[in-house]
Amino acid sequence: MHSRQDSTRQRSPLRQHATPVQAARQQTWPRAGSHHQLLATLTPREREVFNLLTLRYTDREIADALFISYRTATTHVARIRDKLGLSSRREVSRLAMSGNAQSRNT
């Protein structure tokens, strides 16, 4: 039997959506300040990949979720990092977290 605490527990972002594609298409990227300006340079597909990166998907998982080749997924990830001036996947997550934190506080 499930306790009340289990039912009120926060669900992971991926489990809130029926499919990974829906999770990728959700506009979870930061909307405030310079973060928004940087992210506005991304194409719609790059934004989908960005959202999956923030959910800690690997390149292979991104490819499978968006029905693209592994090489295309790695190219999207590389272009996102180049456009945003980031050197690692971890920095992508930090950017997303800092932008979400800013937008919640305003």
C-alpha positions in Angstrom: 0.0 0.0 0.0 1.3 3.5 -0.9 1.5 6.1 1.8 0.3 9.6 1.5 3.9 10.8 1.4 4.7 8.6 -1.6 1.8 10.1 -3.6 2.8 13.7 -2.8 6.4 13.1 -3.6 7.8 15.3 -6.5 8.0 13.3 -9.7 11.1 13.5 -11.9 10.8 15.9 -14.9 10.8 13.0 -17.4 8.0 11.1 -15.6 5.7 14.1 -15.9 5.5 13.6 -19.7 4.1 10.7 -21.7 7.2 10.4 -23.9 10.8 11.7 -24.0 9.9 13.8 -27.1 7.2 15.6 -25.1 9.8 16.2 -22.3 12.3 17.6 -24.9 9.6 19.9 -26.4 8.7 21.4 -23.1 10.0 24.9 -22.8 12.0 24.5 -19.6 14.9 26.6 -20.6 15.6 29.9 -18.8 13.7 32.9 -19.9 15.4 35.7 -18.0 18.3 37.9 -18.7 21.3 37.0 -20.8 20.5 33.3 -20.6 17.4 33.9 -22.6 19.4 35.8 -25.2 21.9 33.0 -25.6 19.2 30.3 -25.8 17.3 32.3 -28.3 20.1 31.6 -30.8 19.3 27.9 -30.7 17.2 26.3 -33.3 14.0 24.6 -32.2 15.6 21.2 -32.6 18.7 22.4 -30.6 16.3 23.5 -27.8 14.8 20.0 -27.7 18.3 18.6 -27.4 19.1 21.2 -24.8 16.1 20.2 -22.7 17.1 16.5 -22.8 20.7 17.5 -21.9 19.3 19.2 -18.8 17.6 15.9 -17.9 21.1 14.3 -18.1 20.4 12.2 -21.3 23.4 10.8 -23.0 24.0 11.4 -26.7 22.7 7.9 -27.5 19.5 8.5 -25.4 18.9 11.8 -27.1 19.2 10.1 -30.5 16.8 7.4 -29.5 14.3 9.8 -27.9 14.2 12.2 -30.9 14.5 9.5 -33.6 17.8 10.9 -35.0 21.1 9.3 -35.6 23.8 9.2 -32.9 26.1 11.3 -35.0 23.3 14.0 -35.5 22.8 14.0 -31.7 26.5 14.5 -31.0 26.6 17.3 -33.6 23.6 19.1 -32.0 25.3 18.8 -28.6 28.5 20.2 -29.9 26.7 23.1 -31.6 24.8 23.9 -28.5 28.0 24.0 -26.4 29.7 26.2 -29.1 26.7 28.7 -29.3 26.5 29.0 -25.6 30.3 29.2 -25.1 30.3 26.1 -22.8 33.0 23.5 -22.5 31.1 20.6 -20.9 27.7 19.0 -20.5 27.8 19.8 -16.8 28.0 23.5 -17.7 24.9 23.1 -19.8 23.0 21.8 -16.7 24.4 24.7 -14.6 23.2 27.2 -17.1 19.7 25.7 -17.1 19.6 25.5 -13.3 20.8 29.1 -12.8 18.3 30.4 -15.3 15.4 28.5 -13.8 16.4 29.7 -10.4 16.4 33.3 -11.6 13.0 33.0 -13.3 11.5 31.5 -10.2 12.7 34.4 -8.0 11.4 37.2 -10.2 
